[in-house]
Amino acid sequence: MNLGFVTGRMGFLEGDALWTDAGLGRLIDALAARATSLTVAISISAQRRPAHDHRTVVHRLDVAALPHMPSTIASLKHGRACRRALQKVEARSDAVVVQLPFAPPWALVPAQKPRVYHACADVPAVVGASAYYRGLKRVAAVGFAEFMHVWARGLIADPHAQLVANGEALQHRLGDDKGRAVVSSTLSLAEVDSVKRKRPADAPWRMLFVGYLRPEKGLDVLINAYRRILESKPDAELVIVGARDLSEGGAENDVHQAIAALNGKGKITLAGQLAFGPPLFQAYADADVVVVPSRSEGTPRVLVEARAFRCPVVASRVGGIPTSVTDLVDGLLVPPNDANALADALLRVLNDRPLRARLVEGGLDRARRSTVDSFADVLFEEARALCA
């Protein structure tokens, strides 16, 4: 089967090679290994970014370049150019995998070939979780997010389309009973449990956050929970791994202000972005718990990655997270926006050793069943079924 793949995320062309971030690149490589040919439509950055650290197997002749679209607003004027790129992909493909959200959404119609829509995020939920849209700007942002959601539902309802969503909640919101829910992953099976802890067993207790510094990630809730934890565990550490995504009065500034408000108590380390691979894997292995306090999520890959290196997880019960984490089996789930509940769950992981051991073993089992290959298998099987 000749397969197409369309994403609004960014890559970089260097020589004959397409470079992307590791999460996207590994999925592209896995799909290429299953297809007779793979043609990729992707937004091309004018310069290579630090995140573009994965050289894909895709040759530049198999790339249909989308315009540089650093934001949703910036993409709206590129509908015609995006449509031309999609036509190139469709002309060379039997079926096409399209990652949603995709802006401008009107570039996706009409569909000339069967499509598998891979829904990665709940756009209205992400916009609604942001404190940085105010007044008329918030009205416009929420309205456009709802428009994109309704548009996506219409695309998915087509009889020649199928839905694969990150988590059951997103599947039901976009497709009702149509489609399949998956847990997105970047890891190969061989990488699971391949890096061992180096920190001494008696080192200060360490919590780890991995993700973009964005409002829906709930870092403010995490720091409030950390403040409470310091009352009973004053040497506890918090390490924040992630790239800046919003600045100028946004989430990054809020994190710095929250740290300053601790008045020197505790130890919070802003580690910046770590390359996917041994540096990031070691951070997981050396942590005592990974925290995902999000207000909105699909199925964050960090949950699979952390458990693959024997680090238990505590996460919000939102979006697709309950599809990835079974409470008390391979992680703990807490209500969103509840710093006290989050602190209680974290302290439970610290103090209940039998529970911790169960979560570690359950997490390893979940990680072994949630690889990038199993993820790609679902997308490819659905595309093949549409062709049949």
C-alpha positions as a printed Julia matrix, in Angstrom:
388×3 Matrix{Float64}:
   0.0    0.0    0.0
   1.21   3.48  -0.88
   0.58   5.64   2.16
   0.41   9.39   2.69
   1.02  11.19   5.97
  -0.04  14.78   6.67
   0.89  16.79   9.75
   0.87  20.46  10.68
   3.92  19.98  12.87
   7.28  21.29  11.67
  10.32  19.62  10.22
  13.48  20.71   8.47
  14.99  19.68   5.12
  18.75  19.33   5.02
  20.26  17.89   1.87
  18.15  14.87   0.95
  16.96  14.27   4.52
  13.88  15.24   6.5
  14.59  16.03  10.15
  11.86  16.17  12.82
  11.51  15.8   16.55
  12.01  12.23  17.75
   8.36  11.57  18.56
   7.11  12.48  15.1
  10.13  11.06  13.28
   9.9    7.64  14.87
   6.23   7.37  13.93
   7.03   8.4   10.34
   9.81   5.77  10.17
   7.5    3.07  11.54
   4.84   3.87   8.93
   7.46   3.91   6.17
   8.58   0.42   7.22
   5.03  -0.87   6.73
   4.14   0.85   3.45
   5.32   0.29  -0.1
   5.96   4.04  -0.23
   5.35   6.93   2.15
   4.76  10.53   1.06
   4.82  13.13   3.82
   3.25  16.59   3.89
   4.83  18.62   6.69
   5.4   22.26   7.51
   9.02  23.11   6.7
  10.91  25.42   9.03
  13.28  28.0    7.55
  15.99  26.91   9.98
  16.71  23.78  11.92
  15.5   23.88  15.51
  17.02  22.08  18.51
  14.01  19.75  18.58
  14.77  18.57  15.03
  17.14  15.87  16.24
  15.78  12.85  14.37
  16.75  12.09  10.77
  13.84  10.22   9.23
  14.09   7.59   6.52
  12.04   9.82   4.21
  13.84  11.29   1.18
  13.15  14.92   0.32
  11.6   13.8   -3.01
   8.87  12.14  -0.91
   8.13  15.35   0.99
   5.33  17.75   0.02
   6.33  20.96   1.78
   3.63  22.82   3.66
   4.25  26.51   4.35
   5.96  27.6    7.55
   3.05  27.82  10.03
   4.33  28.74  13.51
   0.82  29.33  14.85
  -2.81  28.67  14.03
  -3.42  32.31  13.12
  -0.38  32.38  10.85
  -1.63  29.3    9.02
  -5.02  30.7    8.01
  -3.71  32.47   4.91
  -2.05  29.32   3.58
  -5.16  27.32   2.69
  -4.44  27.16  -1.06
  -0.77  26.19  -0.61
  -1.7   23.5    1.89
  -4.35  22.12  -0.45
  -1.79  21.85  -3.27
   0.56  19.89  -1.0
  -2.26  17.55   0.03
  -3.15  16.95  -3.62
   0.45  15.89  -4.26
   0.25  13.43  -1.37
  -3.11  12.05  -2.5
  -1.91  11.58  -6.08
   0.83   9.25  -4.84
  -1.15   7.4   -2.17
  -3.83   4.74  -1.76
  -4.8    6.14   1.66
  -3.67   9.09   3.77
  -3.1    9.49   7.52
  -3.89  13.06   8.64
  -2.93  14.33  12.07
  -5.51  16.59  13.74
  -5.7   19.41  14.64
  -4.69  20.79  11.27
  -4.98  24.47  10.43
  -6.22  25.76   8.07
  -8.87  23.02   8.3
 -10.55  23.93   5.0
  -7.42  22.74   3.18
  -8.5   19.18   4.04
 -11.5   19.24   1.69
 -12.33  17.66  -0.59
 -10.76  14.31   0.21
  -9.66  12.42  -2.91
  -8.46   9.26  -1.12
  -9.55   7.36   2.0
  -8.26   8.96   5.19
  -7.36   7.93   8.69
  -7.63  10.94  10.97
  -5.22  10.68  13.88
  -6.61  13.03  16.54
  -3.85  14.16  18.88
  -5.5   16.84  21.03
  -8.84  18.31  22.08
  -8.51  21.86  20.73
 -11.42  23.45  22.67
 -10.11  21.93  25.91
  -6.59  23.23  25.29
  -7.81  26.75  24.53
 -10.21  26.69  27.46
  -7.39  25.75  29.84
  -5.32  28.79  28.91
  -5.36  31.85  31.16
  -3.71  33.94  28.46
  -6.78  34.45  26.3
  -8.8   37.32  27.77
 -11.71  39.51  26.67
 -12.47  39.57  22.97
  -9.3   37.58  22.26
 -10.68  34.73  24.38
 -14.07  34.89  22.66
 -12.35  34.64  19.25
  -9.99  31.85  20.32
 -12.73  29.72  21.91
 -15.01  30.29  18.92
 -12.37  29.24  16.4
 -11.44  26.21  18.52
 -15.08  25.07  18.53
 -15.24  25.65  14.77
 -12.19  23.41  14.26
 -13.76  20.75  16.48
 -17.04  20.76  14.55
 -15.15  20.74  11.24
 -13.12  17.73  12.39
 -16.28  15.86  13.35
 -17.6   16.45   9.83
 -14.4   15.14   8.24
 -14.44  12.03  10.41
 -18.11  11.32   9.65
 -17.27  10.69   5.99
 -17.83   6.99   5.15
 -14.37   6.85   3.56
 -12.71   8.1    6.76
 -11.71   6.47  10.02
 -10.72   7.92  13.38
  -7.77   6.93  15.56
  -7.75   9.1   18.68
  -5.31   9.57  21.51
  -7.54   8.27  24.29
 -11.15   7.22  24.65
 -12.38  10.67  25.71
 -11.2   12.27  22.47
 -12.55   9.35  20.44
 -16.03   9.86  21.88
 -15.91  13.66  21.44
 -14.9   13.45  17.78
 -16.35  10.21  16.54
 -19.06   9.12  18.97
 -18.83   5.33  18.51
 -16.64   5.51  15.42
 -12.94   4.73  15.42
 -10.37   3.44  17.87
  -8.6    4.85  20.91
  -4.86   4.42  21.19
  -1.98   5.38  23.47
   0.64   7.31  21.53
   4.23   6.22  22.0
   7.75   6.9   20.79
   9.65   4.04  22.43
  10.75   0.79  20.85
  10.36  -2.44  22.78
  14.15  -2.81  22.99
  14.42   0.52  24.82
  12.06  -0.44  27.63
  14.07  -0.87  30.86
  17.32  -0.3   28.95
  18.61   2.47  31.26
  19.07   1.91  34.99
  19.04   4.32  37.91
  22.36   5.94  38.82
  21.31   8.09  41.78
  21.9    6.54  45.2
  18.89   4.96  46.83
  19.15   7.38  49.76
  19.35  10.52  47.58
  16.71  13.22  48.18
  13.27  12.26  46.89
  12.89  13.59  43.34
   9.74  14.49  41.42
  10.03  14.99  37.67
   7.89  16.94  35.2
   8.51  16.54  31.46
   6.6   18.65  28.95
   6.18  22.05  27.35
   5.75  25.04  29.67
   2.15  25.64  28.72
  -0.9   26.6   30.82
  -2.81  23.38  30.2
   0.11  21.39  31.63
  -0.8   22.47  35.19
   2.64  23.47  36.41
   1.05  25.96  38.81
  -0.88  23.1   40.41
   2.3   21.04  40.67
   4.27  23.81  42.38
   1.43  24.36  44.86
   1.47  20.62  45.61
   5.26  20.76  45.99
   4.91  23.58  48.53
   2.69  21.33  50.65
   5.02  18.33  50.25
   7.91  20.39  51.62
   6.06  20.6   54.95
   6.64  16.9   55.57
   9.54  16.26  53.17
  11.73  19.4   53.26
  14.53  17.89  51.15
  12.21  16.87  48.28
  13.36  17.96  44.82
  11.38  18.98  41.74
  13.01  18.8   38.32
  11.2   20.46  35.38
  12.27  19.27  31.93
  10.78  21.09  28.96
  11.19  23.78  26.38
   9.68  27.24  26.62
   6.48  27.44  24.65
   4.87  30.6   25.96
   6.77  33.61  27.26
   6.08  37.33  27.66
   3.62  37.07  30.52
   2.93  33.42  29.81
   3.55  30.08  31.44
   7.34  30.37  31.71
   7.12  33.64  33.65
   4.48  32.1   35.91
   6.85  29.25  36.75
   9.65  31.66  37.68
   7.28  33.7   39.84
   6.01  30.58  41.62
   9.59  29.49  42.33
  10.43  32.92  43.71
   7.38  32.74  45.98
   8.89  29.69  47.71
  11.47  32.07  49.26
  14.33  29.66  48.92
  12.49  26.61  50.27
  12.98  23.32  48.48
  14.97  22.77  45.31
  13.42  23.28  41.88
  15.63  22.71  38.85
  14.66  24.03  35.42
  16.58  21.59  33.23
  15.37  22.86  29.86
  14.86  20.46  26.99
  16.64  17.09  27.07
  17.34  15.18  23.87
  15.16  12.13  23.37
  17.33   9.12  24.09
  19.82   8.37  26.88
  19.79  11.88  28.47
  16.01  11.86  28.84
  15.85   8.15  29.7
  18.37   8.7   32.52
  16.24  11.53  33.89
  13.3    9.12  34.13
  15.37   6.35  35.69
  16.83   8.7   38.31
  13.46  10.17  39.33
  11.28   8.73  42.08
   7.98   9.78  40.48
   6.88  11.52  37.28
   4.03  14.0   37.6
   1.57  14.93  34.83
  -0.79  17.51  36.43
  -2.45  18.54  33.16
  -5.8   20.26  32.67
  -6.11  18.89  29.13
  -4.28  16.02  27.41
  -4.41  13.37  24.74
  -2.27  10.42  25.77
   1.04  12.07  26.71
   4.04   9.98  25.69
   5.81  10.9   28.91
   3.54   8.45  30.75
   4.79   5.53  28.67
   8.39   6.73  28.75
   8.53   7.18  32.53
   7.12   3.74  33.29
   9.47   2.15  30.77
  12.33   3.13  33.09
  10.72   1.98  36.35
   9.45   5.39  37.39
   5.88   5.41  38.75
   3.5    8.11  37.51
   0.88  10.34  39.08
  -1.4   12.09  36.58
  -4.63  14.07  36.27
  -7.78  12.22  35.37
  -8.38  14.23  32.18
  -8.62  13.6   28.44
  -6.92  10.42  27.29
  -4.82   9.91  30.42
  -7.21   7.28  31.88
  -6.75   5.34  28.62
  -3.02   5.22  29.34
  -3.08   4.86  33.14
  -5.17   2.41  35.15
  -5.49   3.81  38.66
  -3.68   1.77  41.34
  -2.44  -0.7   38.7
   0.21   1.14  36.68
  -0.12   4.66  38.09
  -2.22   6.95  40.26
  -4.93   9.29  38.95
  -6.06  12.48  40.68
  -8.62  15.2   39.89
  -7.28  18.11  37.82
  -6.66  21.49  39.46
  -6.45  19.92  42.93
  -3.05  20.57  44.48
  -3.99  18.86  47.76
  -5.08  15.65  46.02
  -1.91  15.73  43.92
   0.29  16.18  47.0
  -1.51  13.31  48.79
  -0.96  10.97  45.82
   2.71  11.9   45.54
   3.29  11.31  49.25
   1.49   7.99  48.94
   3.99   6.88  46.3
   6.77   7.97  48.66
   5.48   6.26  51.79
   3.7    3.11  50.54
   6.5    0.84  49.33
   4.28  -2.15  48.39
   2.12   0.17  46.27
   5.2    1.65  44.63
   6.48  -1.83  43.73
   3.12  -2.73  42.15
   3.03   0.49  40.15
   6.55  -0.1   38.84
   5.76  -3.62  37.64
   2.4   -2.61  36.21
   4.02   0.35  34.48
   6.67  -1.82  32.84
   3.96  -4.13  31.51
   2.0   -1.17  30.11
   5.13   0.26  28.49
   5.91  -3.03  26.78
   2.4   -3.01  25.29
   2.58   0.66  24.23
   5.42   0.93  21.73
   5.76   3.05  18.62
   5.4   -0.13  16.57
   2.06  -1.04  18.13
   0.95   2.56  17.61
   1.95   2.51  13.92
   0.3   -0.89  13.46
  -3.09   0.59  14.38
  -2.76   3.5   11.93
  -1.57   1.24   9.12
  -4.25  -1.4    9.73
  -7.01   1.2    9.65
  -5.65   2.68   6.41
  -5.47  -0.76   4.84
  -9.03  -1.56   5.96
 -10.31   1.61   4.28
  -8.59   0.62   1.04
 -10.13  -2.84   1.2
